[in-house]
């Protein structure tokens, strides 16, 4: 009893730390304000901070006023961030503040090259866009230099995997005649590749960079500003207040807070670090094992990417690819996200029941109404964004409305008020957050340009149809495997964009899959690599915070997030889960799917009212499969199996209670 009280006291001490809020990475601007003597490091810091803040103001101004000509706008967006990357991620130095290295001359050369390319692009922008099909040697040299600089920026910010994938596509485009079978074809010239990549808007300046420069950057900036005002602290307090008094409350708070944070942050690892630094120790203090605590946080944080209303950045790119309003994507994602988080929530509850974990006393929990009263103004921007999207405004205007409402909303309370210095600091962090995402989108654009140039999309479609034998479930399994392999090395956005060009047309045109389901399927499995061994970055990050075994954490996260591997197949076969169909049919499919997912969670956890043996798990697994299929006959049989299992469990509990204690 004393041990339990001690754990409660430790947990309550940890709860008090929430008042410190979710601390963001310190900005260069703040560092500059603390310096007292001018030196070369300060000059470089002023240059970096000034460029980052200028970039944010450029995005805000072009969001309010009409953006310039496409090539001009997208090149300014990309090149400002390329310069920022070459300064912030220098060669052979851990930080931009470290002493210069002989290879720093390469960094300077990269910066000067980007400036030269911007001059080449914009000196006569009309003449530039009219040179299609008639490129000069200078055009070809500058284009290949440009692609090289983009690849180097990706290597510096995201590592070699995405660079390797891009190089494979470039090599295939130039030397397709050396590739075997269906992948073979006529080679492309350097001039044709250069034209597709830069002169036209199919490659580097294609849809991914368009989305980034038009509205995704503004949404990332919105998230950074909102968190800098204390939204992270508010979300955690609300989550703990709602769930802390129940069994497994801290873990349930992790699920709720990570869903809220992840929806707006757009970064799985950032979500793990932001909410996990509080929720993981709290889970451990109340009795969860370090591995389970880390696994829950990893699954919940990765799920934030599929949680409306914001859903990270990839959903905006998806809306652009599909040519539909973003609000339609967000609404379609609502039920699948509910099923995913419901599964995690149920497993957390069952684990708490099995372990006999203590709950936190209600009187010592954060007061829900107090925190809503204190932080209601931080929720206004979310309503502004949703209201503008529902009202039919453009995504760019919704993002801009969110940014503006964050600033003016922060002025309503002293604790969150953004002074000019605090605003500059947040803007700089926002630009630094946008930079790696833009690099990834530029890389994904290069892949799309290569696919367009070589005609690989049609060849890949033929390959999938042949390998699947025209069976949808086989094609979906192949897509899942490709998504997860790509996701092990490149970002979710890059995975989705690549598959949207290679696989989605096959699913839609040859397999008759509902378009939203095909696109959402690729988004889901591109996201699953964060919790799937062996490359599961969210699991490893959470394990580090929990001081847990990384591989045990990864395996547990895979088990806890099992619904994330089933839900995509469910909405492909039942598009009603994406709100496509008659209202009553949607309600019915949701009901049966939720029941099936809960059964699956019980199977994964091995506990209902008491331990479940292998035969009981098989019974519930069969019930889960039958309930996921929304037909009347399968649903009746599925619920009958559930009733049988409940009866078995109740009998076991009754018999255990009748056995006298020794």
N, C-alpha and C positions, 0 to 999 in steps of 0.2 A: 504493500500500500504506500509505504514511504517512497519507494522507487518511482511509483506512478505519480505521486505528488511532486517529486523532484522534476520529473519530465514535464509536468504541467507548468511548473514555475519557469523552467528553462524556455519552454515554448512561449510563455507570456512575455518573458524578457525579449525574445526574438520579435514578438508582435510589436513591441514598442519601437523597434528599429524601423518599422515601416514609416514612421513619421519623418525619417531622414529622406525618404523618397527613393526613387530609382535614379542613381547617379549616372549621368552620361559621361562619355569620354571628354576630358578637358579640351578646350579649344585652344588653338594657337593665338587667337585674339586675346583670350584671358591671360595667356603666358606673356604676351607683349605688354599688356597693361601692368603686369607685375615687375617688368624690367626697369632698371634705373639708368643704365648706361648704354649708349648706342654702340653696336658692333656689327660685324658682317652677318652674324647669325640673326640679329634683329632685322637687318635689311631684308634678308631672305624671308623671314617670318612675315614681315609687312607685305612683301610681294605675294606670298602664298595666300595669306589671309585676305588681302585686298582683291586678289583674283577670285577667290571663292565667294566672297560677298558680292562682288560685281556680277558673277555668274547668276547668283540667286535673284538679284534685281533685274537682270536681263530676262530671266524666266518669268518673273512676275509681270514685267512690262509687256512682254510678248503674249502673256496670257490675257492681259486686259485689252491691249490693242491688237490689231491684226498682225500676225507673224509675217516676216519678210518672205521673199521668194524661197521655195522649198530648199534648194541646194544651199542658199545663203544661210537660212535659219539653222538647218541641221548641221552644217559645217561649223558655224559659230559655236553651237552647243557642244559638239564633239571636240573641237579643237581647244576650247577653253579648258575642258576637262582633261584632255590629253596633256596639256602643259601642266596642269595641277598634278596629274599622276606622275609625270617625270620629275617633278620637284618633291612630291611627298613620298614616293617610293624610289629612292635613288639607288644606283648600282653600288654594291660593296659597302653600303652603310645601312645600319639598322634604323636610323632616323634622319630626317632632314637636318637635325641640329648637330649631328656628328661632324667632326672635322672633314674637310674635303679629302677625297681619294683621287689618285691619278685618273681613275675611270669616270670621275665627275665630268671630265671634258665630254664624254659621250652623252651624259644627261643634258649638258648645255647644247650640244649639237642637236639632240632630239627636239629640244624646245625651239631652237632657231629653225629647224626643218619644218616644224608644225606652223610657225609663223609664216615661213616662205610658202608653204602649201596654201595657207589661207589667202595670202596675197594672190597667188596663181589662180585660185578658185574665184575670187571676187573682184579681181582687177577689171574684168569686163564679163560680168556674170551672164549676160545675154549671149555673147559670143561663145562663152564656155559651153552652155547647154546646146548650142547649135552645131558644135563640132562632132556630134554623133556620127559615126561612120567615116570620119575623116580626121582621125587623131594624128597629131604630130609626134615626133620622137620625144619631145619634152613632155607631152601629155602622158605618154606611156611610162616614162621614167618617174614622173611625179606621182602617178597613180600607184605604181609598184612600191615606191618609197612610202606613200601614204598607208598602203596595206601593211607594210613592214612595221611602221610606227604603231598602228593599231594592234598588231599581233604582240609587239613588245609591251604595250600598255596592259594587254590581257595577261601576259606572262607575269608582269610585276604585281598585278593586283589579285589575280585568280589562280596563278600557277600554270604549269605546262599542259594539263589535260585538254583544256579547251583549245589551246594553240595547236596541239597535235591533231585534234579532230578537224580543225579548219584547214590545216596543211594537207590532210588526206583529201579533203574535198577539192582544194586547189590543184593538187597533183592529178586527181582524177579528171578534172576539167581540162587540163593541159595535155594529159597523156592517156586519154580514155582508150586509145587504140591498143594499149598494152594490158588492159584489164580483161579478165576472162568472162565468158558467158554473157549473161544478160547485162552485166555491168559495163561491157565493152561498148565502143562507139567511136565516132570520128573525134579527133582531138580539136581543141579550140586554140586559137592564137592568143598571144599576150595582148594584142590590140583589142580583140573581141572581149576578153576577160576584163580588161581595163575599162572598156566602154560600159559593160554591164554593171561593174562594181561602182563606178564613180560618176560617169557621164549621165547615166540613167538612174532611175529610182527603184531598181530591182534588187540591188545589192547593199553596199555599205549605207546608202542613204534611203533604204527601203522602209518597210512598215515598222520594224523594231525601233529604229532610230527616230522615225516620225513620232511614234507613240511616246518615246522617252522625252523628246524635245517639246512635245505639245502639251502633255499632261502628266505623265508618270513622274517626271522630276518634281512637279509641283505637289503631287501626292506624297512623295518621300519627304519633301520639305515640310509639308503639313504635319506628317507624323513626328518629325524631329521637333518642330515647334511645340506641338501638343505635349510631347513627353517632357520637354524642357520647362513647361509650365506646371508640372506636377501630376500629369494624368496617370503616370505609372503608379504613384502612391495611391491615387484615388481608386484605380482598378483593383489593386491588391486589397485595400481596405474593404471595398465593396464585396469582393469575392470571399474574404475571410468572414465578414459579417454575415453573409448569406449561408455559408457552408460550415463554419467552424464548430458549431454546436452539434453537428451530426457525426456519426462514425466515419472516420477517415477524413474529417473536415479539412485538414491542411492539404491533403492530396486533392480533394475536390476543389479547394481554393486554387490550387495550381492549374487544374483543368480550366476553371472559369476565367481566372486572370490571364492565363496564357492565350486563351481564345480571344479575349478582348484586346490584349496587347498585340498579339500576332496579326490580328485583323488590320491594324493600322500601321504596324512597324514595317511589314514587308521583308523582314529579315528573320530567318529561323534561328540562326546562331545568336543574333542580337536579342531575340525573345528569350532564349534559354538563359543567357547571361543576365538579362534585365530582371525577369521574374524569378528565375531559378536561384539567384543569389539570396533571395528571401524564402521562397517556398521549399526548396530542397532541405535547408537546415531545419525548417519548421516540421517537415514531414519526418525527418530523422529523429527530432526531439520527441515526437509523439509516438514513435515506435516502429515506423517503416524502416526496412533495411535500406542501406545507402543505394544499392543497385535498383531497388524498386522505386525509390524516390527519384533517382536520376532518370529511370525509364519513363515514369509518368510525365516528368517535365519535358523530356525529349519528344514524346508523342503529342502532348498538348501543344507544345511550341510549334512543331511542324504542321499541326492542324490549323494553326492560325492563318496559314497561307490559303486555306480553302474556306475561310470563315467570312461571310459578308459582314459589314457592308463594303470594306475596302479590299480585303483579300490580297494584300501585297501588290506587286506590280504586274504579274503575269496575266491576271484576269483582264487588265486594261488592253494588253496586247491582243488577247483572245477576242475581245469585243471588236477591235479594229480589224482583225483577220476575218471575222465572221460577218462584219458589216452590220452589227446590231447595236442598239444602245447598251451601254455598260450596265444599266439597271436590270436589263434582261438576264445578263450573265450572273449578276449578284443574286437575283431572285431564284434562278435555276440552281445555284449552289447552296441554297439555304437548307433544303431537306437532307441532301447528302452530308453536309457539315453536321447537322443535328444528329444523324445516325452515327457518324464517326465519334463525336464527343460523348454521345450517350453510351457507346460501348466502353470507352475509357472510364467514364463515370461509374458505370456498373462494376467494372473490374476493381476500381479503387474501393468501392463500397464493400465488395465481397472480400477483398484482401483485409480490409479493416475488421470485418466481422470475424474472419478466420483467426486473425492475430489477437482479437480481443482488445483492440486499441482504445485508449481513453479519449473521451471528447473534451473539448475546452469548455469551461463553465460559461454559460450564457452571459452572466453579468460582467465577465472580464473580456468579452469580445468587443471589437470595434462596433460602435453604434451606427447602424445602417443609416438612419435618418439624419444623424449628426453629420456624417460624411457626405451624404447627398446634399444637405443644406450648405456645407462648406465648399463642396466641389461641383455643384450643379452647373456652374458656368463653363466648366471644362467639357461638359457633354454637349453644349450648344453646337460646336463645330460639326460634330457627327450628324446632328439633326439638319444642319445647314446643307451638308453634302448630300444626304439622302433626299432632302426636300428639293434641292436643285435638280438632282438626277430624275426624280419622279416628275418634277415640273416640266421636263423636256429640255432643259438647258444642256449645252454641250458638256462633255466631260472636262474640258479645259476650264470652262467657267465654274463648274462645280468644285474643281480642285482649287482654283483661285479663291472662290468663296470660302472654302475651308481654311485656307491660309490667312485670309483677311479676318475671318471670324475668330480664329485662334488668338490673333494679336489683340483685337478689340475686346474679346471675351476675357482675356487675361487681366485687363485693366479693371475689371469689376471687383477684384479681390486683391488685397495688399500682398498676400502670400504668393500669388501667381503672377503678379504684375511684371510685365517685361519692360525694363528700362531700355534706353537706346543701346547701352553696352551689352546687356543681356541678349537683346535682339540680334546684334551683330555677331555675338558668339554663337547663337543658335543657327543663324544663317550659314556661318562658316562650316559648322558641323554638318549641316544639311548638304552643302556642296560636296564635302568629302564623302558623305554617304552615297550621293548620287554617282560619283565618279566610277567605282567598280561596276555598278549596274549598267551604266552607259557603255563601258568597255565591253561587257558581256553582250549587250544588245548589238553593238557594232560588229562584234564577232559573229553573232547569229545572222546578221544581215549579210556578211560575207558568204556564209554557208548557203543562204537562200540564193544569192547571186550566182554561186557556183552551180547549184541545182538547176536554176533557170537556164544557165549558159550551156550545161551539158545535157539537159533533158533527163536527168537522173530520176526525177519524180515518177515519170511514167514507167521507167525500168524497175524502180523499186516496187511500184504497185503490181507490176507483172510478177515480180519475185514473190511477194506476199501471197498473191492469189494462188500461185503454183504451189508454194510450200504449205498453205493452209488447206489445199484441196477444196477451196471455196466454202469451207466451214467457218462460220463466224467465230465460234469459241476458240478455234485454233489461231485465227488471225488476231484475236484479242490477246491470247497468251503470248504470241510473238511480239505484239506491240508492247505488252507489259515488260517482257524481257529486254527489248531494245531500250525502252524508257529508263529502266532501272540501271542498265549498263551505262547509258549515256549520263544518267544522273550521278553516277559515281565519280565523274570527273568534271562535269560542267554544271552550270547553274540551272535552276528550274526553268527560268525564262528561256535560256538557250535550248534546253531539252524540248520544251514545248514548241518553240519556233521551228526547230529542225523537224520534229514529228508532224507539225502542221503542214509542212511542205512535202514530207516523204510518205507519211502513213495515213493521215486523216482523209485525203482524197480517195484512197482505196476503201476505207471503211464506209465512206458516204456513198461513193459511186458504184462500187462492186458488191458491198455487203449490205447496202440499204440501211445503214445505221443513221439514226436521227442526228443531224449535224451538231447540235449542242452536246449530245452525249459523246460523240466522237472526239470533239475538242476537249471536253471536260475529262474524258478518260486519260488523255495524254497529260493533262495538267496534274491529275491525281498521282499517276505513277512516276512522273518526273519529280514529284515531291517526296515520294516514298524512300528514295535513296538516303534521305537524312536519318532514317531509323533502321535501314536494312544493312546487316553486315555484308561484306567486311568494311565498306567505306560508308560510315554512318556518322557524319560530322556532329549532328545534334546530340546523338548518344554519347559521343566522346566528350563533347563540351560539358554536358550535364554530369558525366562521370567525374570529370575534373573538379567540378564544384562540390560534388558529393563525396569526393575521396573514395570512389568506388572502383571496382574492377571494370575496365572499359568493355571487355568482351562479354562479361556477364550482364552488364548494363545493356549492351547492344542486343543480346538475345532476349532479355526481358522486354525491352522496348518493342522489338519485333512482335512478341506475343501480345503485349498490351495494345499495340496498334493494328492488330489483325483485321479489324473491321475496315481499315483503310485499303486493304487488299481485296475485299469482297464488295464493298459499296460500288466501285466503278463498274463491275460486271452487272450489278443490280440495276443501275440506271441505264445501261445500254439495252438490257432486255426489258426494262420497265421504265420508259421515258417519263412516265407519270411522276417519278421521283424528281424530275427536273421541271415540274409544273407544266408538263405537256400532256393535255388530255382533259377529259371531263372532270369537274370538281369532285363529284362523289367517287369517281374512280381514283383520283389522286389521294383522297382521304383513306380509301380502302387499302391502297398499295402502301401508303405510309404506315398504317396500322400494322399490317402483316409484316412489313419489312422491319419495323422497330421491334416487334416480337421476335423475329428471326435473329436480329442483331444481338438482342439481350441473351437469347439462348447461346449464341456463339461466344459471347463474353463469359457466360457460365462455363462453357466447355474449356475456354482458354484458362480460366482461373481455377477450375477444379473444385468449386465450392458453390453450394446454394444455401441450404440451411445447415449442412454439414459437408464433409468431404464427399466428392463424387468418385466412384470407381470407374474403371475403363468402360464397362458396359453402360453405365449411366451416361458417360460422356458420349459414347456412340449413339445412344438414344437421343440425347439433346442435339447432337450434330445433325442427325437425320431430321429432327424437328426443325432445326434452323434452316436447312436446305429447303424443306417443304414450305416453310412459312415465307421464305424469301421469294418463292414462286407464288404470285398472288391469285392463282386460280382457286376456285371454291373448294374443289375436292382436295387439293394438296394442303390448303389452309385448315380444313376440318381435320385431316389426318395429323397435321403438324400440331395443332392445339390438343388433340387427343394424346399424343405422345408427351406433351408438356404436362398435362394433367396426371398422366401415369408417373412421370418423374417426380412431380410434387408429392404425390402419394407415397412413393418410395422414400423420399427424403423425410417426410413427416413421420413415417413409420420408424425410420432409423433414429430420428431424434427422440421419439417417444420411448423406444426400447433403451436408448442410452440413459435416459432420465430414470428409468425403472431399475437400472442396475445399481445395487447398493455400493456405496463407497467403501473401500478397503480400510 
